[in-house]
Amino acid sequence: MTDTRRMLAEMADPLFAELGASATLERDWSRVEELGLPQLLVPEAEGGFGGNWEDALVVFRLTGFHALSLPLPEAIVATRAEAGSEEHYLIGAFMRTAQIAGALDAALGLSVSYVNERQQFGRQLGKFQAVQQSLASFACEAAAANCAAVGAAQALDRGGARFEVAAAKLRANRAVGVGATVAHQVHGAIGFTHEYPLHHLTRSLWKWRSDFGNDSHWSAVLGEAVIAQGADAFWPALVERNDQAA
């Protein structure tokens, strides 16, 4: 993480943690504006932060991690996305991918903490092999979603990122199914209670999975791209995109 992104995280993380799912526009939006976060992607010459999509990823991910109930990602995107560019659909998909990655990490953290504290049959839940295996699968899915979000942000900064964003949103969508299911399985009934924070994360995850393209939409986009290239050209083209990322 660069110094700039570390600074962003250090500014945003404690505020988002404090506001969380109970934040309201009337009461709390001014606190977000004071940090200049809505102008994250506005050039410095125009009074903004001058950030790029990798910078935005840091903020988007933290809004998901803390289940922030303010439309900050949408406000950031609105300052940068060009009118008519697929109706902002691609950028919206990236935004939701980043939020999904953050929310999955938060739900995983809650799940690990819970099974290490909760006992059943005289043992910590986390000592049962089946629970460990489920959480290991969850951790893999969360890591995959985070990696996909990083790849999409890097591609957006290079330009021509439709393939990477499509792949990232599809991968994040798939991770939601495993992550949300495992989180509620290991928590049992408490995971559904209003007082416990898990439901703020999983309700958002299921919503974001459908926003800006569900599984079938992005599967079709990727499939059409592969077919258009042809079987012989697909692998060389994929290698070339990876080389550009490196």
Phi and psi in degrees as a GROMACS rama.xvg file:
@    title "Ramachandran Plot"
@    xaxis  label "Phi"
@    yaxis  label "Psi"
@TYPE xy
-72.2455  167.276  THR-2
-61.4865  -37.652  ASP-3
-63.1993  -45.4268  THR-4
-71.0837  -33.3321  ARG-5
-64.5972  -39.6165  ARG-6
-64.3456  -42.7512  MET-7
-58.6612  -46.8418  LEU-8
-62.8906  -41.2536  ALA-9
-67.8208  -28.6265  GLU-10
-76.91  -47.3856  MET-11
-80.1271  -37.6621  ALA-12
-58.1025  -51.6569  ASP-13
-65.9856  -34.152  PRO-14
-68.0461  -46.3899  LEU-15
-64.3219  -36.4177  PHE-16
-63.4128  -38.5981  ALA-17
-70.1815  -42.8492  GLU-18
-78.9397  -52.4601  LEU-19
52.9705  -143.384  GLY-20
-77.1932  -8.92431  ALA-21
-96.9233  1.72618  SER-22
-66.9848  147.217  ALA-23
-130.154  152.301  THR-24
-60.9387  -45.6463  LEU-25
-61.8921  -40.2621  GLU-26
-90.3565  -33.7444  ARG-27
-119.119  -12.7071  ASP-28
-61.2648  -34.4208  TRP-29
-61.692  -31.014  SER-30
-69.7166  -34.4342  ARG-31
-70.4592  -40.707  VAL-32
-65.4165  -34.4326  GLU-33
-59.1336  -31.2162  GLU-34
-83.206  -6.87608  LEU-35
75.8539  14.6042  GLY-36
-66.0333  -35.2946  LEU-37
-62.0223  -22.8664  PRO-38
-97.5859  24.4748  GLN-39
-56.0371  -39.665  LEU-40
-98.3324  2.22531  LEU-41
-77.699  133.323  VAL-42
-56.986  149.795  PRO-43
-60.4031  -35.2853  GLU-44
-63.0756  -21.3299  ALA-45
-103.169  13.9181  GLU-46
90.1322  11.7399  GLY-47
-100.206  -169.299  GLY-48
-81.7223  -28.497  PHE-49
77.3439  26.8763  GLY-50
-82.8448  171.746  GLY-51
-118.137  -171.441  ASN-52
-70.3822  -27.4847  TRP-53
-69.368  -33.4985  GLU-54
-66.1403  -43.6408  ASP-55
-61.483  -35.2467  ALA-56
-56.0034  -40.8918  LEU-57
-58.6119  -46.8132  VAL-58
-71.9514  -45.4134  VAL-59
-57.6418  -44.5256  PHE-60
-63.3389  -39.6487  ARG-61
-68.8418  -32.1803  LEU-62
-64.2826  -36.0169  THR-63
-71.4362  -40.7995  GLY-64
-60.5463  -39.5357  PHE-65
-99.2392  7.74829  HIS-66
51.6916  43.1357  ALA-67
-64.6045  124.768  LEU-68
-94.787  39.6237  SER-69
-121.88  145.072  LEU-70
-81.1281  46.2923  PRO-71
-64.4213  -47.3651  LEU-72
-56.7206  -41.3857  PRO-73
-63.4528  -38.7845  GLU-74
-65.7703  -39.8428  ALA-75
-64.1832  -45.6644  ILE-76
-62.9925  -38.2923  VAL-77
-61.9004  -24.8594  ALA-78
-82.2559  -13.2933  THR-79
-118.049  -41.0369  ARG-80
-66.2357  139.788  ALA-81
-86.3592  140.144  GLU-82
-60.969  134.081  ALA-83
86.3465  -3.79946  GLY-84
-81.3227  87.1195  SER-85
53.1255  33.1628  GLU-86
51.4199  37.4407  GLU-87
65.0154  12.5608  HIS-88
-64.1897  -43.5859  TYR-89
-64.5658  -43.9439  LEU-90
-65.748  -38.4262  ILE-91
-61.5264  -38.8316  GLY-92
-64.5825  -40.8332  ALA-93
-63.9868  -43.3425  PHE-94
-56.7236  -47.2495  MET-95
-68.5987  -34.3365  ARG-96
-59.3097  -45.1579  THR-97
-64.9714  -41.1692  ALA-98
-66.3215  -39.5279  GLN-99
-59.8775  -44.4257  ILE-100
-59.2578  -43.4252  ALA-101
-66.7507  -43.2273  GLY-102
-66.3912  -36.2365  ALA-103
-63.9539  -42.2296  LEU-104
-61.9473  -41.35  ASP-105
-65.926  -43.3301  ALA-106
-64.771  -37.0657  ALA-107
-63.9043  -43.7742  LEU-108
-61.0377  -42.8889  GLY-109
-61.0329  -41.9248  LEU-110
-65.6942  -44.3974  SER-111
-63.7965  -43.614  VAL-112
-62.2612  -41.5723  SER-113
-65.015  -46.5772  TYR-114
-70.6652  -21.2774  VAL-115
-82.6225  -15.9499  ASN-116
-101.23  -32.9146  GLU-117
-83.2574  137.174  ARG-118
-115.668  146  GLN-119
-145.839  133.152  GLN-120
56.1345  35.0975  PHE-121
78.3157  8.55532  GLY-122
-131.16  151.752  ARG-123
-62.533  141.553  GLN-124
-57.7981  -34.6235  LEU-125
-67.0243  -10.6401  GLY-126
-85.6288  -13.2834  LYS-127
-79.1013  133.54  PHE-128
-62.0623  -38.8669  GLN-129
-62.5975  -38.6332  ALA-130
-67.1756  -42.4683  VAL-131
-61.2872  -41.8017  GLN-132
-65.5358  -40.5261  GLN-133
-63.3984  -43.3475  SER-134
-70.1173  -31.3526  LEU-135
-64.5129  -40.9757  ALA-136
-63.5999  -41.8816  SER-137
-60.0397  -46.4188  PHE-138
-60.4558  -38.9984  ALA-139
-63.5039  -41.9286  CYS-140
-66.5721  -41.2199  GLU-141
-64.1138  -41.8587  ALA-142
-63.9092  -40.4142  ALA-143
-63.8466  -42.0493  ALA-144
-63.5725  -40.9649  ALA-145
-65.6971  -42.1802  ASN-146
-63.4763  -40.3921  CYS-147
-63.3416  -40.0075  ALA-148
-64.7891  -40.7407  ALA-149
-63.1601  -44.9086  VAL-150
-61.4861  -39.1059  GLY-151
-66.9882  -41.6057  ALA-152
-62.6353  -43.1426  ALA-153
-63.6832  -39.3128  GLN-154
-67.7037  -38.2084  ALA-155
-63.2769  -37.6698  LEU-156
-69.1819  -27.999  ASP-157
-79.7625  -31.6212  ARG-158
100.807  151.309  GLY-159
67.0007  53.9335  GLY-160
-103.655  17.2867  ALA-161
-59.0203  -43.0215  ARG-162
-64.466  -46.3514  PHE-163
-66.861  -40.9125  GLU-164
-67.1391  -39.6962  VAL-165
-60.1965  -46.4787  ALA-166
-64.7085  -38.9992  ALA-167
-68.0642  -44.8695  ALA-168
-65.4237  -40.4011  LYS-169
-63.3597  -42.7174  LEU-170
-66.3856  -40.2382  ARG-171
-66.4712  -41.1396  ALA-172
-57.3503  -44.5578  ASN-173
-64.1525  -36.5832  ARG-174
-66.1468  -30.4737  ALA-175
-59.5016  -43.4823  VAL-176
-58.1619  -46.3334  GLY-177
-71.0955  -49.1504  VAL-178
-62.4947  -49.0589  GLY-179
-65.3093  -38.1976  ALA-180
-64.9016  -48.516  THR-181
-63.9695  -41.2309  VAL-182
-57.6588  -45.1877  ALA-183
-75.121  -31.1418  HIS-184
-62.4068  -46.909  GLN-185
-75.153  -24.8038  VAL-186
-82.5527  -24.2451  HIS-187
67.2679  -147.568  GLY-188
-64.6327  -30.8055  ALA-189
-62.223  -26.6999  ILE-190
-65.7563  -18.2317  GLY-191
-97.858  -5.9578  PHE-192
-74.0864  150.175  THR-193
-65.9022  -34.4345  HIS-194
-73.1993  -25.9892  GLU-195
-84.8999  137.625  TYR-196
-72.1503  -11.2792  PRO-197
-59.7995  -39.8861  LEU-198
-65.6218  -26.8282  HIS-199
-62.3082  -36.7967  HIS-200
-75.9483  -48.3734  LEU-201
-72.3576  -33.8117  THR-202
-63.096  -40.7538  ARG-203
-65.508  -41.79  SER-204
-58.5657  -46.357  LEU-205
-65.8365  -34.8701  TRP-206
-68.7497  -48.4694  LYS-207
-64.506  -26.9261  TRP-208
-60.7875  -33.7326  ARG-209
-90.5843  -23.1378  SER-210
-65.5886  140.001  ASP-211
52.6376  42.5772  PHE-212
105.956  116.812  GLY-213
-87.0747  -171.527  ASN-214
-57.8305  -45.914  ASP-215
-66.587  -36.2228  SER-216
-62.2853  -52.5149  HIS-217
-75.0254  -26.3149  TRP-218
-62.893  -41.2071  SER-219
-66.0556  -40.646  ALA-220
-61.0107  -46.2594  VAL-221
-66.4807  -42.6798  LEU-222
-60.4414  -42.8796  GLY-223
-63.9985  -37.3517  GLU-224
-66.0038  -41.4026  ALA-225
-66.0423  -44.4957  VAL-226
-63.2462  -40.8437  ILE-227
-63.6576  -35.427  ALA-228
-74.2544  -34.7202  GLN-229
91.786  154.449  GLY-230
-60.8691  -40.6525  ALA-231
-71.0109  -27.5459  ASP-232
-91.5929  -15.1262  ALA-233
-63.2154  -51.9066  PHE-234
-64.3499  -46.454  TRP-235
-58.3735  -38.1043  PRO-236
-67.0306  -38.0765  ALA-237
-66.6595  -41.6474  LEU-238
-62.767  -41.3522  VAL-239
-61.9139  -40.5157  GLU-240
-65.9584  -37.7256  ARG-241
-66.8978  -37.5991  ASN-242
-64.7788  -38.4517  ASP-243
-63.8746  -38.0582  GLN-244
-65.9272  -37.0838  ALA-245
